[in-house]
């Protein structure tokens, strides 16, 4: 079952982010806290949203996303910031269900980035019919505070 995350899920979302960071070998980059997530995701005007896969009362995956707008299409879309399904639950259709859920929320584009070494994810996205955007390079400009010392490792 896919459901929206609530404020009560902040710690679980943080744990999922920690597990994702370990998988992506980026755990040193995670500096957010449950309080940060409370302010960003569960405020009256959230900057992003989280859809959770709940399997028999256990959260097994998430999509963290936010709305975008395409000037060329004139339509609202979604940027999928994170798609993550816990290892023991992969291959059961949860990722596909999360993406279908997001696709059903907008009439514009659903876009995301994938690490170039993550062949399993690339093959999964290709099998869905999604395609890389040719000719575009992703840039990132971090605020100075993003370089602060990270929190202790998450999910351990």
Helices and strands as residue ranges (DSSP letters): E 2-4, G 7-9, H 10-23, G 27-29, H 34-41, E 49-55, E 58-70, E 75-85, G 87-89, H 94-103, E 110-112, H 119-128, G 144-147
